[in-house]
Amino acid sequence: MAESKKELFAVIRTGGKQYLVTEGQYLEVEKLELDTGKNFDITDVLLVVEGGKASIGQPVVTGAKVVAKVLEQTKADKQIVFKYKAKKNYRVKTGHRQKLTKIEIVKIETK
């Protein structure tokens, strides 16, 4: 008889966005002012599912946190912004590179 692995995942909020995460997952989020190699806690946990049982926060799940590790600070690919108005000789070309933080989800903790 095969032993079924307990399903454990969470929905977290960081940088104004929501992410569905599991333990061991790598993720790129908007820049966090943290040192490389450090562990930190994410307490904005909106949902935790553990073994088929869901805990839904209003707005966050009390006592739940996600431990993550900062892997590196990086930048995304450049996005070109080109503004143009026909027949007015108006052209503006600029670019944007979003700063990102690569993290690894170490552990999902619930109480």
N, CA, C and O atoms as a MOPAC input file, in Angstrom:
PM7 MOZYME 1SCF
protein

 N      0.83400 1    -1.17400 1     0.00000 1
 C      0.00000 1     0.00000 1     0.00000 1
 C      0.88400 1     1.24400 1     0.00000 1
 O      1.75900 1     1.39200 1     0.85300 1
 N      0.65400 1     2.12700 1    -0.95000 1
 C      1.46300 1     3.33500 1    -1.07800 1
 C      0.98500 1     4.39900 1    -0.10000 1
 O     -0.21400 1     4.59900 1     0.09200 1
 N      1.93500 1     5.06300 1     0.50300 1
 C      1.60700 1     6.13300 1     1.43900 1
 C      1.42800 1     7.43000 1     0.65700 1
 O      2.29500 1     7.81800 1    -0.12500 1
 N      0.29100 1     8.09900 1     0.87600 1
 C      0.03900 1     9.34400 1     0.15300 1
 C      0.70600 1    10.50400 1     0.88900 1
 O      0.64600 1    10.59600 1     2.11500 1
 N      1.33500 1    11.37700 1     0.12800 1
 C      2.02300 1    12.52900 1     0.68800 1
 C      0.99900 1    13.61400 1     1.02100 1
 O      0.08400 1    13.87700 1     0.24200 1
 N      1.16600 1    14.24200 1     2.19400 1
 C      0.24900 1    15.29800 1     2.58300 1
 C      0.44100 1    16.50200 1     1.67700 1
 O      1.56200 1    16.94800 1     1.42900 1
 N     -0.66400 1    17.00800 1     1.19500 1
 C     -0.64200 1    18.17800 1     0.33200 1
 C     -0.56300 1    19.42500 1     1.20100 1
 O     -1.37900 1    19.60500 1     2.10500 1
 N      0.42600 1    20.29800 1     0.93100 1
 C      0.60700 1    21.50800 1     1.71000 1
 C      0.99500 1    22.64400 1     0.77600 1
 O      2.05400 1    22.60300 1     0.14900 1
 N      0.15600 1    23.64200 1     0.68300 1
 C      0.49300 1    24.84200 1    -0.07800 1
 C     -0.19500 1    26.04300 1     0.54700 1
 O     -1.09700 1    25.90100 1     1.37200 1
 N      0.24700 1    27.23300 1     0.13700 1
 C     -0.28200 1    28.47300 1     0.70800 1
 C     -0.34400 1    29.53700 1    -0.36700 1
 O      0.34100 1    29.45600 1    -1.38700 1
 N     -1.18400 1    30.54500 1    -0.12200 1
 C     -1.24200 1    31.73600 1    -0.96900 1
 C     -0.71200 1    32.88300 1    -0.12100 1
 O     -1.24500 1    33.17900 1     0.94800 1
 N      0.36200 1    33.53500 1    -0.61900 1
 C      0.96300 1    34.64300 1     0.10500 1
 C      0.81400 1    35.93100 1    -0.69600 1
 O      0.54400 1    35.91100 1    -1.89700 1
 N      0.99700 1    37.06100 1     0.00400 1
 C      0.93700 1    38.36600 1    -0.65600 1
 C      2.23000 1    39.10400 1    -0.36400 1
 O      2.60800 1    39.28000 1     0.79400 1
 N      2.91400 1    39.53900 1    -1.43300 1
 C      4.11400 1    40.35900 1    -1.30200 1
 C      4.24600 1    41.22600 1    -2.54700 1
 O      4.00200 1    40.77100 1    -3.66400 1
 N      4.63100 1    42.46400 1    -2.34500 1
 C      4.80000 1    43.38800 1    -3.46900 1
 C      3.50200 1    43.70100 1    -4.17900 1
 O      3.51900 1    44.03500 1    -5.36400 1
 N      2.35900 1    43.60300 1    -3.48100 1
 C      1.07300 1    43.90800 1    -4.09000 1
 C      0.53000 1    42.79800 1    -4.97400 1
 O     -0.48900 1    42.97800 1    -5.64000 1
 N      1.20400 1    41.64600 1    -4.98900 1
 C      0.76500 1    40.51000 1    -5.80200 1
 C      0.57300 1    39.29200 1    -4.91500 1
 O      1.11100 1    39.22700 1    -3.80900 1
 N     -0.19300 1    38.33300 1    -5.40100 1
 C     -0.44500 1    37.10500 1    -4.66700 1
 C      0.21400 1    35.93500 1    -5.39300 1
 O      0.19200 1    35.86400 1    -6.62200 1
 N      0.80200 1    35.01800 1    -4.62000 1
 C      1.50800 1    33.87800 1    -5.18500 1
 C      1.06000 1    32.59500 1    -4.49500 1
 O      0.89100 1    32.56700 1    -3.27600 1
 N      0.86800 1    31.53300 1    -5.27800 1
 C      0.58200 1    30.20000 1    -4.75600 1
 C      1.92600 1    29.50300 1    -4.59200 1
 O      2.64800 1    29.31000 1    -5.57100 1
 N      2.27200 1    29.11900 1    -3.35100 1
 C      3.60200 1    28.57500 1    -3.08500 1
 C      3.52600 1    27.22200 1    -2.39100 1
 O      2.56900 1    26.92600 1    -1.67600 1
 N      4.55500 1    26.40600 1    -2.61700 1
 C      4.75300 1    25.14100 1    -1.92000 1
 C      6.18700 1    25.12300 1    -1.39700 1
 O      7.01800 1    25.92200 1    -1.83100 1
 N      6.47700 1    24.21800 1    -0.47100 1
 C      7.82100 1    24.11800 1     0.07900 1
 C      8.80100 1    23.68200 1    -1.00500 1
 O      8.50200 1    22.79100 1    -1.80000 1
 N      9.97500 1    24.31500 1    -1.03100 1
 C     10.99700 1    23.98900 1    -2.01600 1
 C     10.87000 1    24.74300 1    -3.32700 1
 O     11.68900 1    24.54900 1    -4.22600 1
 N      9.87600 1    25.58700 1    -3.45800 1
 C      9.63400 1    26.31800 1    -4.70300 1
 C     10.53300 1    27.54800 1    -4.78700 1
 O     10.81000 1    28.19100 1    -3.77400 1
 N     10.99400 1    27.87600 1    -6.01200 1
 C     11.75700 1    29.08900 1    -6.27400 1
 C     10.82300 1    30.10700 1    -6.90200 1
 O      9.93900 1    29.74900 1    -7.68100 1
 N     11.01900 1    31.39200 1    -6.55800 1
 C     10.07000 1    32.42500 1    -6.95200 1
 C     10.80300 1    33.74100 1    -7.15600 1
 O     11.76600 1    34.02900 1    -6.44500 1
 N     10.35800 1    34.54600 1    -8.12300 1
 C     10.85400 1    35.90700 1    -8.30300 1
 C      9.75200 1    36.86900 1    -7.90300 1
 O      8.65500 1    36.83000 1    -8.46000 1
 N     10.04100 1    37.73600 1    -6.93400 1
 C      9.06500 1    38.71400 1    -6.44900 1
 C      9.66600 1    40.10700 1    -6.60100 1
 O     10.86100 1    40.24900 1    -6.86000 1
 N      8.83300 1    41.13300 1    -6.43700 1
 C      9.34800 1    42.49800 1    -6.50100 1
 C     10.37800 1    42.69900 1    -5.41200 1
 O     10.32500 1    42.04100 1    -4.37200 1
 N     11.31400 1    43.60200 1    -5.64300 1
 C     12.48900 1    43.76300 1    -4.78700 1
 C     12.14400 1    43.90800 1    -3.30900 1
 O     11.28900 1    44.70200 1    -2.91700 1
 N     12.84200 1    43.10900 1    -2.50700 1
 C     12.76700 1    43.18200 1    -1.05600 1
 C     14.12700 1    43.65800 1    -0.55200 1
 O     15.16200 1    43.16900 1    -1.00500 1
 N     14.13000 1    44.60000 1     0.37300 1
 C     15.37700 1    45.15300 1     0.90400 1
 C     15.95700 1    44.21300 1     1.96400 1
 O     15.93500 1    44.52500 1     3.15500 1
 N     16.47100 1    43.06700 1     1.52800 1
 C     17.04500 1    42.06900 1     2.41900 1
 C     18.38400 1    41.60400 1     1.87000 1
 O     18.63800 1    41.69900 1     0.66900 1
 N     19.24700 1    41.09700 1     2.75900 1
 C     20.55700 1    40.61200 1     2.35100 1
 C     20.45500 1    39.20700 1     1.76100 1
 O     19.60300 1    38.41300 1     2.16000 1
 N     21.33500 1    38.91400 1     0.80600 1
 C     21.38000 1    37.60800 1     0.16000 1
 C     21.77300 1    36.53600 1     1.17900 1
 O     22.68000 1    36.73600 1     1.98700 1
 N     21.07600 1    35.39300 1     1.13200 1
 C     21.37000 1    34.26800 1     2.01100 1
 C     20.61600 1    34.28900 1     3.32600 1
 O     20.72100 1    33.34500 1     4.10900 1
 N     19.86200 1    35.33700 1     3.58500 1
 C     19.12600 1    35.45100 1     4.85500 1
 C     17.74100 1    34.82500 1     4.73800 1
 O     17.11400 1    34.88400 1     3.68000 1
 N     17.26500 1    34.22500 1     5.83300 1
 C     15.89500 1    33.73200 1     5.91700 1
 C     15.01400 1    34.84000 1     6.47900 1
 O     15.45600 1    35.63500 1     7.30900 1
 N     13.77300 1    34.88700 1     6.02600 1
 C     12.82300 1    35.87100 1     6.53200 1
 C     11.43600 1    35.25700 1     6.53500 1
 O     11.18700 1    34.26100 1     5.85600 1
 N     10.53200 1    35.85700 1     7.30400 1
 C      9.16500 1    35.36100 1     7.42400 1
 C      8.21200 1    36.21700 1     6.61400 1
 O      8.30400 1    37.44500 1     6.62200 1
 N      7.29500 1    35.56400 1     5.91500 1
 C      6.19800 1    36.25300 1     5.23600 1
 C      4.94700 1    35.94900 1     6.05600 1
 O      4.52000 1    34.79800 1     6.14800 1
 N      4.36500 1    36.98700 1     6.64800 1
 C      3.20200 1    36.79300 1     7.51900 1
 C      1.88800 1    37.10000 1     6.81100 1
 O      0.81900 1    36.83900 1     7.36100 1
 N      1.94900 1    37.65500 1     5.59100 1
 C      0.73500 1    37.89700 1     4.80300 1
 C      0.33100 1    36.60000 1     4.10900 1
 O      0.48200 1    36.47100 1     2.89400 1
 N     -0.17700 1    35.64800 1     4.87000 1
 C     -0.61800 1    34.35500 1     4.33900 1
 C     -2.13800 1    34.40700 1     4.23100 1
 O     -2.83300 1    34.51600 1     5.24100 1
 N     -2.64900 1    34.33100 1     3.01200 1
 C     -4.07900 1    34.48800 1     2.77100 1
 C     -4.83500 1    33.16900 1     2.82700 1
 O     -6.02900 1    33.14900 1     3.12900 1
 N     -4.14500 1    32.05800 1     2.53600 1
 C     -4.78000 1    30.74900 1     2.48400 1
 C     -3.73600 1    29.67900 1     2.74800 1
 O     -2.60900 1    29.76800 1     2.26000 1
 N     -4.10800 1    28.66800 1     3.52000 1
 C     -3.23600 1    27.50900 1     3.73800 1
 C     -4.08400 1    26.26400 1     3.53500 1
 O     -5.16100 1    26.13600 1     4.11800 1
 N     -3.59200 1    25.33800 1     2.69900 1
 C     -4.25400 1    24.04700 1     2.49600 1
 C     -3.28400 1    22.97600 1     2.96600 1
 O     -2.17700 1    22.85100 1     2.44300 1
 N     -3.71800 1    22.19700 1     3.97200 1
 C     -2.87500 1    21.16100 1     4.55200 1
 C     -3.66700 1    19.86200 1     4.59500 1
 O     -4.61400 1    19.72600 1     5.36900 1
 N     -3.27300 1    18.91400 1     3.76000 1
 C     -3.93600 1    17.61400 1     3.71900 1
 C     -5.39900 1    17.68900 1     3.31800 1
 O     -6.21500 1    16.91800 1     3.82300 1
 N     -5.74400 1    18.59700 1     2.42600 1
 C     -7.12800 1    18.72600 1     1.97100 1
 C     -7.97800 1    19.63100 1     2.83200 1
 O     -9.13100 1    19.89500 1     2.49000 1
 N     -7.44500 1    20.11400 1     3.93700 1
 C     -8.18800 1    21.01400 1     4.82900 1
 C     -7.69700 1    22.44200 1     4.61600 1
 O     -6.51100 1    22.72400 1     4.78400 1
 N     -8.60000 1    23.33600 1     4.25000 1
 C     -8.23500 1    24.71000 1     3.92900 1
 C     -8.49700 1    25.64000 1     5.10700 1
 O     -9.52200 1    25.53500 1     5.78200 1
 N     -7.55500 1    26.55100 1     5.34300 1
 C     -7.71800 1    27.62700 1     6.31600 1
 C     -7.69200 1    28.93200 1     5.53500 1
 O     -6.67600 1    29.28900 1     4.93800 1
 N     -8.81000 1    29.63900 1     5.54400 1
 C     -8.93200 1    30.86800 1     4.77100 1
 C     -8.86400 1    32.04800 1     5.72400 1
 O     -9.58500 1    32.09100 1     6.72000 1
 N     -7.99500 1    33.00800 1     5.41900 1
 C     -7.81400 1    34.17400 1     6.26200 1
 C     -8.81500 1    35.26800 1     5.95700 1
 O     -9.35200 1    35.36600 1     4.85300 1
 N     -9.05300 1    36.09700 1     6.98000 1
 C     -9.95400 1    37.23700 1     6.80600 1
 C     -9.32600 1    38.46800 1     7.42600 1
 O     -9.76800 1    38.82700 1     8.51800 1
 N     -8.35500 1    39.15100 1     6.86400 1
 C     -7.76200 1    38.91300 1     5.54800 1
 C     -6.58900 1    37.93400 1     5.56200 1
 O     -6.25900 1    37.37500 1     4.51600 1
 N     -5.93400 1    37.70400 1     6.73800 1
 C     -4.80200 1    36.76800 1     6.77800 1
 C     -5.09500 1    35.64600 1     7.76000 1
 O     -5.90600 1    35.80200 1     8.67300 1
 N     -4.42300 1    34.50400 1     7.56600 1
 C     -4.58000 1    33.36000 1     8.45900 1
 C     -3.75400 1    33.64500 1     9.71500 1
 O     -2.54900 1    33.88100 1     9.62500 1
 N     -4.39600 1    33.62300 1    10.87800 1
 C     -3.68500 1    33.90200 1    12.12200 1
 C     -2.77900 1    32.73100 1    12.48800 1
 O     -3.17700 1    31.56800 1    12.41000 1
 N     -1.55300 1    33.06200 1    12.89000 1
 C     -0.60200 1    32.04100 1    13.30100 1
 C      0.13000 1    31.35800 1    12.16400 1
 O      0.98200 1    30.50600 1    12.41500 1
 N     -0.17100 1    31.70000 1    10.93200 1
 C      0.50100 1    31.07300 1     9.79100 1
 C      1.60700 1    31.98500 1     9.27600 1
 O      1.46300 1    33.20700 1     9.24900 1
 N      2.71300 1    31.36600 1     8.87000 1
 C      3.78200 1    32.13500 1     8.24300 1
 C      4.53200 1    31.24000 1     7.27200 1
 O      4.51800 1    30.01400 1     7.38300 1
 N      5.17800 1    31.88000 1     6.32700 1
 C      5.98300 1    31.18300 1     5.33400 1
 C      7.41600 1    31.65100 1     5.51500 1
 O      7.68900 1    32.85100 1     5.47900 1
 N      8.33200 1    30.71500 1     5.70900 1
 C      9.74600 1    31.03600 1     5.85400 1
 C     10.37900 1    30.93200 1     4.47500 1
 O     10.25300 1    29.91100 1     3.79800 1
 N     11.06800 1    32.00600 1     4.06100 1
 C     11.69500 1    32.05200 1     2.74200 1
 C     13.15200 1    32.46900 1     2.88700 1
 O     13.54100 1    33.08400 1     3.88000 1
 N     13.95200 1    32.12400 1     1.88000 1
 C     15.37400 1    32.45800 1     1.87100 1
 C     15.67000 1    33.28600 1     0.63200 1
 O     15.24000 1    32.94000 1    -0.46800 1
 N     16.41000 1    34.38700 1     0.81000 1
 C     16.79400 1    35.25200 1    -0.30300 1
 C     17.96600 1    34.61000 1    -1.03700 1
 O     19.01000 1    34.35300 1    -0.43800 1
 N     17.79500 1    34.35200 1    -2.33100 1
 C     18.85900 1    33.75200 1    -3.12600 1
 C     19.70900 1    34.80400 1    -3.82700 1
 O     20.93700 1    34.72100 1    -3.80100 1
 N     19.06800 1    35.79800 1    -4.45600 1
 C     19.82000 1    36.86600 1    -5.11700 1
 C     18.91300 1    38.04000 1    -5.45700 1
 O     17.69300 1    37.90800 1    -5.55300 1
 N     19.55300 1    39.19300 1    -5.63400 1
 C     18.87400 1    40.39300 1    -6.10800 1
 C     19.20300 1    40.50900 1    -7.59000 1
 O     20.36900 1    40.40600 1    -7.97200 1
 N     18.19000 1    40.72100 1    -8.43100 1
 C     18.40100 1    40.73400 1    -9.87700 1
 C     17.47300 1    41.74400 1   -10.53000 1
 O     16.71700 1    42.43900 1    -9.85100 1
 N     17.53800 1    41.81900 1   -11.85600 1
 C     16.65000 1    42.69000 1   -12.62300 1
 C     15.96700 1    41.87100 1   -13.71300 1
 O     16.53500 1    40.90800 1   -14.22800 1
 N     14.75300 1    42.26000 1   -14.05500 1
 C     14.01600 1    41.61200 1   -15.14500 1
 C     14.53400 1    42.13200 1   -16.48500 1
 O     15.36100 1    43.04300 1   -16.52500 1
 N     14.05300 1    41.55900 1   -17.56400 1
 C     14.40400 1    42.04800 1   -18.89000 1
 C     13.83900 1    43.44600 1   -19.09800 1
 O     12.83100 1    43.81800 1   -18.49600 1
 N     14.50000 1    44.21700 1   -19.95700 1
 C     14.06900 1    45.58300 1   -20.21100 1
 C     12.75600 1    45.60000 1   -21.00100 1
 O     12.58800 1    44.86000 1   -21.97100 1
 N     11.84400 1    46.45000 1   -20.56900 1
 C     10.58700 1    46.67400 1   -21.27600 1
 C     10.68200 1    48.02200 1   -21.99500 1
 O     11.00000 1    49.03100 1   -21.36600 1
 N     10.41600 1    48.05100 1   -23.27600 1
 C     10.47600 1    49.27500 1   -24.05700 1
 C      9.12400 1    49.97600 1   -24.00200 1
 O      8.08100 1    49.35900 1   -24.21900 1
 N      9.15800 1    51.28500 1   -23.70700 1
 C      7.94400 1    52.11100 1   -23.68500 1
 C      8.10500 1    53.12300 1   -24.80700 1
 O      9.00300 1    53.96400 1   -24.75900 1
 N      7.23900 1    53.05300 1   -25.82200 1
 C      7.33000 1    53.95000 1   -26.97200 1
 C      6.02700 1    54.70400 1   -27.12400 1
 O      4.97400 1    54.10100 1   -27.33400 1
 N      6.09500 1    56.02900 1   -27.01800 1
 C      4.91000 1    56.86800 1   -27.19100 1
 C      5.01000 1    57.53100 1   -28.55500 1
 O      6.08200 1    57.97500 1   -28.96600 1
 N      3.86800 1    57.59400 1   -29.25800 1
 C      3.85700 1    58.10000 1   -30.62500 1
 C      2.51000 1    58.74700 1   -30.91200 1
 O      1.46100 1    58.17900 1   -30.60800 1
 N      2.54700 1    59.92700 1   -31.49400 1
 C      1.31000 1    60.58100 1   -31.94600 1
 C      1.44600 1    60.86500 1   -33.43800 1
 O      2.38000 1    61.53800 1   -33.87300 1
 N      0.50500 1    60.34600 1   -34.20700 1
 C      0.56300 1    60.46900 1   -35.66100 1
 C      0.45500 1    61.92700 1   -36.09900 1
 O     -0.31800 1    62.69600 1   -35.52800 1
 N      1.21900 1    62.29700 1   -37.09500 1
 C      1.18700 1    63.61100 1   -37.76000 1
 C      1.57600 1    64.76800 1   -36.84300 1
 O      1.35200 1    65.92400 1   -37.20000 1
 N      2.14700 1    64.49400 1   -35.68100 1
 C      2.52400 1    65.56500 1   -34.74900 1
 C      4.02400 1    65.59800 1   -34.47300 1
 O      4.48900 1    66.42300 1   -33.68700 1
 N      4.79000 1    64.70300 1   -35.11700 1
 C      6.23700 1    64.60500 1   -34.91200 1
 C      6.57800 1    64.39800 1   -33.43200 1
 O      7.52500 1    64.99100 1   -32.91600 1
 N      5.79100 1    63.54700 1   -32.75700 1
 C      5.98700 1    63.26700 1   -31.34300 1
 C      6.36400 1    61.80000 1   -31.18000 1
 O      5.56900 1    60.90400 1   -31.46100 1
 N      7.59200 1    61.57300 1   -30.72200 1
 C      8.07000 1    60.22300 1   -30.46200 1
 C      8.93300 1    60.25100 1   -29.20400 1
 O      9.87300 1    61.04100 1   -29.11000 1
 N      8.61700 1    59.39600 1   -28.24500 1
 C      9.40500 1    59.28700 1   -27.02100 1
 C      9.66100 1    57.80100 1   -26.76200 1
 O      8.72700 1    57.00400 1   -26.67200 1
 N     10.92600 1    57.44800 1   -26.64500 1
 C     11.27700 1    56.06100 1   -26.38200 1
 C     12.01100 1    55.99700 1   -25.04200 1
 O     13.05100 1    56.63100 1   -24.86600 1
 N     11.46700 1    55.23600 1   -24.10700 1
 C     12.10800 1    55.01800 1   -22.81400 1
 C     12.05800 1    53.52500 1   -22.49600 1
 O     11.42800 1    52.75100 1   -23.21800 1
 N     12.70900 1    53.13500 1   -21.43700 1
 C     12.71200 1    51.73600 1   -21.05000 1
 C     12.53800 1    51.60800 1   -19.54900 1
 O     12.65500 1    52.58300 1   -18.80600 1
 N     12.25300 1    50.37900 1   -19.11300 1
 C     12.07400 1    50.09500 1   -17.69400 1
 C     12.60300 1    48.70100 1   -17.39600 1
 O     12.32600 1    47.75700 1   -18.13600 1
 N     13.37100 1    48.56900 1   -16.30500 1
 C     13.82900 1    47.25800 1   -15.82800 1
 C     13.40800 1    47.11800 1   -14.38300 1
 O     13.88800 1    47.84400 1   -13.51300 1
 N     12.50600 1    46.17800 1   -14.12600 1
 C     12.00200 1    45.95100 1   -12.77100 1
 C     13.06100 1    45.24300 1   -11.93400 1
 O     13.66600 1    44.27200 1   -12.38700 1
 N     13.28600 1    45.72400 1   -10.72100 1
 C     14.20100 1    45.05900 1    -9.80300 1
 C     13.45700 1    43.92300 1    -9.11100 1
 O     12.32900 1    44.09500 1    -8.65000 1
 N     14.10900 1    42.75100 1    -9.04300 1
 C     13.47900 1    41.55100 1    -8.50900 1
 C     14.34900 1    40.91700 1    -7.43000 1
 O     15.55400 1    41.15900 1    -7.36100 1
 N     13.72200 1    40.10800 1    -6.59700 1
 C     14.41600 1    39.30400 1    -5.61100 1
 C     14.04200 1    37.84800 1    -5.84000 1
 O     12.86000 1    37.50400 1    -5.84600 1
 N     15.04200 1    36.98800 1    -6.03000 1
 C     14.78600 1    35.55500 1    -6.17300 1
 C     14.77900 1    34.94600 1    -4.77400 1
 O     15.72000 1    35.13200 1    -4.00200 1
 N     13.69600 1    34.20600 1    -4.44900 1
 C     13.57600 1    33.59700 1    -3.13000 1
 C     13.26200 1    32.11400 1    -3.27900 1
 O     12.78200 1    31.66200 1    -4.31800 1
 N     13.54300 1    31.37400 1    -2.21900 1
 C     13.18200 1    29.96400 1    -2.12400 1
 C     12.26600 1    29.80400 1    -0.92500 1
 O     12.56100 1    30.31200 1     0.15700 1
 N     11.15000 1    29.09800 1    -1.11100 1
 C     10.22600 1    28.83500 1    -0.01000 1
 C     10.79800 1    27.66200 1     0.79500 1
 O     10.88100 1    26.53900 1     0.29700 1
 N     11.19000 1    27.93600 1     2.04100 1
 C     11.82800 1    26.92400 1     2.87000 1
 C     10.78200 1    26.09700 1     3.61400 1
 O     10.85000 1    24.86700 1     3.61700 1
 N      9.80200 1    26.77400 1     4.25500 1
 C      8.86200 1    26.06400 1     5.08900 1
 C      7.56000 1    26.84900 1     5.19300 1
 O      7.56900 1    28.08000 1     5.20200 1
 N      6.43700 1    26.12800 1     5.27300 1
 C      5.12000 1    26.71300 1     5.52400 1
 C      4.70400 1    26.25500 1     6.91200 1
 O      4.55100 1    25.06000 1     7.16500 1
 N      4.52500 1    27.21700 1     7.80600 1
 C      4.19300 1    26.88800 1     9.19100 1
 C      2.76800 1    27.33600 1     9.52700 1
 O      2.34100 1    28.43200 1     9.16500 1
 N      2.05000 1    26.46400 1    10.22200 1
 C      0.70300 1    26.79200 1    10.71700 1
 C      0.64600 1    26.44000 1    12.20200 1
 O      1.45100 1    25.65500 1    12.70400 1
 N     -0.31600 1    27.03400 1    12.88600 1
 C     -0.48600 1    26.70900 1    14.31900 1
 C     -1.77500 1    26.00500 1    14.55000 1
 O     -2.09100 1    25.65400 1    15.68700 1

